[in-house]
Amino acid sequence: MKHYFFVLSALVCLIASNYALAGDGKLLATSGLVQIEGSGGGGIVPWATLSGYDTQDEISVSAVMTQVDLDDYRLNVMGVSASFYDRVEISAAHQRFDLKQLGGDIRQNVIGVKYRLYGDAVYSNFPQISIGLQHKKLEDGAIADLLGADSSSSGTDYYIAATKIHLGAIAGFNAVWNVTARATKANQLGLLGFGGAQNSDHEIMLEASAGVLLSRNVAVGMEYRQKPDNLGLGEEDWIDYFVSYIPNKHIALTLAWAELGSIAGAEDQNGLYLSINGQLW
């Protein structure tokens, strides 16, 4: 799967390099960011928006580097995504989950596809609606096996998302909200395998984001992500509070405080989230 990650990344860049039109047709900050599984969205939640600023006759390519530094763990993410003609997004991400106390790490690759079904997050009366999937494959499933995961190799999440941006909605400031329903059996994103003794089937989990653009370049908000507890280890829902600085359409910086609860029996895993998003084309 690691080989597929690099092949897909190279393919995305090769396709985009053959097009002169960059994705720059949308309003600044309306494309969102790239989240920890590589899909366009917030930090921990995929949105209905695609990852770039492309319009109906454009292609855009984005890259992301993210680190979430917790008490006992550290998650590092590198990803690349491309959106085509404001309709389809493909993405690839590599996750490395460092075990700070025990030593070693867990690595996972994620390939995603998203399709915009309806609407525009800014200009349509109703929210933009997209469907997507994220296929996840562990490079080494030894820890997932040890914890009793039903599958220690791979799994696929399916989701539908609705996103709306309201111009001048709160005291003249722009506001954004997103709601996502995800069918998943992933344990801690899939880093601890898929399914377990408590449940081995896909369950519907709810996710949400809300934010306000305090200026043309600064956004603040929060996100929530419901999680399954398939292994019986007390896996808890996630929440983060973020501030994003978006000076132009080529770069976005996000700093957040993440509260991720219990992970593999280690409680109160909280820490800083830092992400750098860049639009290459």
LINCORJO-V998110 format. One record per helix or strand of 2 or more residues. SS is the DSSP state (H for helix, E for strand). FROM is the first residue (numbers start at 0). TO is the last residue. If there is no record, write none. Layout:
ss=(SS SS)
from=(FROM FROM)
to=(TO TO)
This chain:
ss=(H E E E E E E E H E E H E E E E E)
from=(1 32 39 58 72 87 104 127 141 153 172 187 202 217 237 250 269)
to=(16 33 40 68 83 98 117 137 145 169 183 189 212 224 247 258 278)
